[in-house]
Every structure is written in C-alpha cells, then in structure tokens.
Amino acid sequence: MRAVVMGAGSWGTAIAKVLVDAGTDTTMWARRPELAERITHDHTNTDYLPGITLPDGLRATSSVVDAVTGADVVVCAVPSQSLRANLTDWMPHVAAESTFVSLAKGVETSTLMRMSEVISEVSGAPDDRIAVLSGPNLAREIAEGQPAATVIACSDEHRAEELQQAFNTGYFRPYTNTDVVGCEIGGAVKNVIALACGMASGVGFGQNTLATIITRGLAETIRLAVAVGAQIETLAGLAGVGDLVATCSSPLSRNRTFGAHLGQGATMQEAQEATHGQVAEGVKSCSSVRALADKFDVEMPLTDAVHQVCHSGLSVADAVSSLLGRRTKPEIYD
C-alpha cells in the first residue's frame, strides 16, 4: 500500500510519521517547495512541529502530480473549509480506485456537508472508499511517540481493517468503526466546545466550570449526532468523549488556546496572531455546526454562545451570563 498525505501542517505531518513508522510507503504534499525540501532532506518541519525528527523514509514534494500518482490511499490533511477547493485541484491526478482518508474536522460552511460528503461529491468516490480518522490525537504528542488510540471509520469494514494495519504502530493504536457520521460530528463539535473551555479558562474559571462545559458540550454533540443519523455509542468512544476531553483540556489544542486568548480579553485578530496564524477550526465550524443544528431543530446553547462571541461581538462575560440565565430543566430529556 502506498499512501500520500496531502497537507503539511502539524497533524498531517504527525500522521505521515505514523504511516512511515507503521511500515507504509508514504509521501507528503506541501504547498511550499521550501517546506517540502526541508521535510525530505532535513527531516524536520520546523514551521509546525519544531523539535521533531521525521523518519528518513518520509519524502515530501510540492508537486500534486508527483504526490498522488500511484497512491492507493489519499489522506486529506487540509483545513475543513479549504478541502473542497484543494480536492478539486487534486482529482485530475488521483487514481480512480484510491481510498480517501479525511483528517479534517468540521462542517462546510456553504453547504453544511460533513467532510466525507464533500469528498464524495467532489471525487465521485462511493462511501465505501471514504474513511475518516478521529480521536484524542494531539499532533505533537503523537509525533513524539506518546501512546494514543484513534478511530478509523468507514462504511466498508474490510477497508477500515486494511487502513487499521496501515496506521498501526507501537504507540498509535487504531480501532475500526462503521459509523462515519458519529465520528465526524464528534470531531466537528468538539472544536467548538474546546473554544468555550478556553474562554472559561481565560476568564479564570476552574475545573468545575471546565467539567461542566465538557459534559454539557457532550450532550449537545450527542443530540446533534443522533439527529443527523449517528450511533450514540460512537460518542461514548474515542471519537466522541476521547477527542472532546483531549481537545478541551490540553494547552496543545489550538481551539482551546484561541478561546483562552478571547477569555483574557483579546480580539479575534489578536487571538489569531497569538496562535501564530494556525487554524482554529472551531472558529468557522461554530457557524456551520449552529446552522446544522437549526436545520435539524437541535438545541445547542454552548455552540450558539461561541458563535456569538466569535462572529457577533458578544463578550465572553455576557456569553457566560446568558448561559447561566437559561431556564432550569432536567439533565436528561427528550
């Protein structure tokens, strides 16, 4: 099996390292030739994973044709809102029978499509050739070889098992799942909830508040996922609770860090600069997730509050007040 990782950000780079460590023949595509050169010859990606030594067997190129030609597996490692445009450019060179693996976590703003749906529409590939990878996977920790698990979801269980072997290392343990919808909704919403956790932390709130946001955020995620067609068990697993806890708790999380700067009084522009221009997916996804919730008539107050802070000028303090001022209700309700 030959894999190509399309995108040289922190997560794409970490996954490329995983694939090589698993014994999978792997190439990376980087948009900038100078970055591809450093990855290939210096075995580093100092722009996104400084201090990490990449495997000697990992080669990078800035040529799309060179990257995807002959690839059995195309790993899509670009931000969710740019996936469609990138994939449109790649497709003339992708083999007809290639399997796609999505690393992006979000809902497309213009269409409210999940990433697997975007891949299907642009590529024409059937659902059984599209997989998603999701779990408690902070890029730097994975790149350092710290033990972690993930979920590879695909409607074709046999294909998921083949991918499981391609990504399996002594430190990175993939599990399979057929619930693509649940994994994608879990991955998209957790970025929004991580922004809320960051805001709370930035204001100075403690662990009780963070635990409350994570738990109620999970409730929102489950409500939306089930409405869209997911299996509730998926949200209790690695792509649900696991990913949510890691992203909401760690300072390595871009979304949590971005939210913390907002909680400390930074503007959106200042928070973007403070995170060195890296994409906090939840900033855009909060709008599309909110719109998807409206489409399915699902109540998501935390998501709504994050959207208002990021896009409507609501202060973090007023967002907290609005959430605390909501009417009381049972914890579990239909």
N, C-alpha and C positions, 0 to 999 in steps of 0.2 A: 504494500500500500504506500502510495506517495501522497503527502499532504502539503498544502500551501496555506500559510496564514496570511490573509490579506489585511494588513494593518500592523503598524509597528509601535503602537502605544504600549503602555505598561502591561495591560492584560494580554494583548496579542503577543508581546514578547515573552511573557511568562508561559503562555500556552505553547508557544513554539519550542521553548526549552523543555517543557514537559514531554512533548511529542518526540523530540530527539532523545531525551533520556529514556523514553519507552521503547526506543529502537525503531521509530518510524522515520522514514526518509522525509525530511521536511525542509521547505524553502519559505522564506518570509518575503512579502512585498512591502516596501517602504516607499512612500511618495517621493521623498527627497533622496537623490542619488548619494549625497554625502553620508546620510544616515545608513543607507544600505551598505556602503563601503566600510563604515566603522563596525557594523554588526559582523560582516563577513571576515574582515581582516584583523580587527582589534578585539573581536568577541565581546563587545560591550554595547550597551545602549544608554549612554550617559544622559540623554535627554529625558528618559522616562524611568529607567531603573539604574541609577548610578550605584556603583559598587558591586554590581552583579556580573560575574563572569559567565558568559554564554558558552555553550558547547562548541567545540571545534567543528563538529559536523553540521552546524547550522549555517546555511548560506542565505544571504539576502540580496534582493535585486530591486531596482526601481522600474523595471520593465514588466508591465502587466502580462505581455505575451510570454516572456521568459518564465514568469512566475507560475501561471496557470496551465501552461501547455503540459499535457500528460498527467495532470493532478487527478487522483482518484477522489480526494477529499478537499473541498474548498472551505476553509474556516474563515468566516466573515467577522473581522475584528475591528470594524469601524463603528463610530457612534451611530446610535439608532436613527437619528434624524437625517443622516447622510447616507444610510445604507442603500436606499433606492437609487440615488444618482451614481454611486460607486458601482453597484451591481450592474446597472445599465451599461456602464463603460466596460466592465469585465466580460459580460456574457458572450460577445462575439468570439472570444478566445477560450471559453470554458468547454470542456468535453461534454458531450450530450448525456453521458451516464454518470457524471460526477455527483457525489453526495455533498450536500451543503451542511455545515455546522454553524449555527449562529451563536456568537458570544454577546451580541448587543442586547441590552435590557431596556426596553422602552416600548411605547405605543406611538406609532407615526402620527404626528400632529394633524396632517392634512386629511388623512383617511381613517384614522382610529384603528389601523391594522396592527396586529402583532408582527414581530419581525419574521416569523416563519411564513406569515401570509404575504408579506412584502416579497420575500424570496420566491415564493410560489408564483406570484403574479408576474414578477419581472423575468424570472428564469424559465417559467413554464414547467418546472420540475414538479412531479407528483408529491403528495405529502410524505410518501414512504421513502423519499430520498432527501428529506429535510429534517435535521435534528437540531436540538438546542442543548447547550451546556450551561448549567446554572447550579449554584451552591454557595456555601460560605467560603469564598475564594478571593481573598485579598491578594492582589498581584505580587506585592513584594514578598509576602510570606511564602507564597507558592514558589517564587523564583529562588528563595533561599533554601528550598527543600524542606520546609516545615510540614509536618504531616497534616493532610487535609483530605476531605472527600468532596465529591461533586455528583451531579446527576446528568446523565446523557439521556434525553428524551427523544423518542422517535416513534411514529405510529407503527413502523416495521420493527418488531422486537429483535429479529435476527440482525438487522442493520445496526441497531443500538448495541448489540453484543459485539459486533465487529469493531465498532468505534470504541467501545469499552476497552478492548485489548490494545488499540492504537494509542490510547491516552493513559494506560495503566503503568504506574511506576511504583517504586518502593515508598514514595512519600505522597503520591497523588492517587487516590482510590476512587474510581468512577462506579456509580451504581446506575442501572438502567431503569427506565420508566417509559410508559407509552402515553402519558398524559402531558402532551406538549403544551396545551392551553394552560394548565395549572402552573407549570414551570415558568412559562413566560409572564403570566400575570403576577406571580410571586416576585419575579425578578424586576418587573417594571415598578410595582407599587413600593417595594422595599426602599428604592432610591428616594421616593417622596417622603416616606416615614423617617428615613435617615436625616433628611433635611430638617424635619421637625425636631428630631432628637438633638441635632447640632444646635438649632436655635435655642432649645431649652438649656443645653449645656452652656452656651454662650451667655445667656442671661444670668446663669449662676445656679440653676436648679440642680438638685442632686439625684441620687439613684432612684428614689421613689418615683419622681417625675418621669425619668427615662424609662423605668419599667412599665409605668402606666402607658406612656406613648407607644412603646413596643407592643404591648398587649392589645391595646385598642387599635393600633395600626394593623395587627394581625387580623383582628375582627373585620376591619374594613377590607383587607385583602381577600379574606375568605368569602365575604359577601359578594364581592365583585367577581372573583374567580368562579364561584358556583353559578352565578347568573350567566356568565359567559359560556359555561359548559365544562368546567374543570371538575376533577375529583377532589373532594375535601381532604382525603388522606395525603395528597401531594403537598398541601400547605402545612401539614404537620411534619414534613420531612425536610431534607437538606435544602431543597429549592424554595421552601417556604420559611419555616421558623429558623432554620440554619442560616440562610442567607440574610434574613432580616436581623437576627441578633448580631452577626458579624459586622454588617454594614452600619448598623445603628450604634454600635459600641466602640468601634476602633477609630483612633485618630488617623489611621491609614486610609480611611474611607473618604473619598473626595466629597461625597454628598454631605456627610456629617461635618466635615471641616468647613465646607462652604456655608452650611447652616449656622455653624458656631460663629463665623465672622458676622453674619447677619444679626445674630443674637447679641453680639458685642457692639452693635450699632453701625456696622459697615454698610455702605450702599451696595447695590448689586454689582456695580462696576468695581468697587474696592474689593469685594469678596472674590470676584473673578481674577483680579490681579494677585490677590493673596494666595490663590491656589495655582499660580503660575500658568494660567491660561488652560489648564487641563479641564476636560469636560466633566461637569457635574450633571449627569443625565437627568436627575430628578427635577432640575430647574425647568426644562422643557416638558418632561414627561408629566409633571403635575397638572399641566393644562390638558394634555390628551387623556390622561387617566381620569381626570374630572369629567371630561366630555363623554368618555366611555361609560362612566358611572351614570351620568344623566341619561344616556341612551338606554341603559338597562334599568333605570329607575332605582339605583342603588345609593343609599345614603353613605357619604364618605366625608364626615366633618373635618377630620385632620387633613385630608388631601385638599379640601376646599380652603382651609386656613392657609396652608402652604402656598397654594396658588395665589391667594390674595396678597400674601406678603411679597412673593416674587414678582407678581405681574400687575397688582392693583394698588400698590403703595401702602398697604396696611402695615402698621408697625407690629413688631413681634409682641410687644406688650398688649396691644389691642387684640391680636390674634388669640393670645392666652385668655384674655378676659372673655372673648366671645365663646371660646370652647367651654370655659368654666361656667358660663351663664346659660348654657343649654339646659333644657328641661331634664329632670331626672327620669330614669327609666330602668327597667330590669337589665341585668348584664346580658342575658341571652333572650332573644325574642325573635319571632318570625318576621 
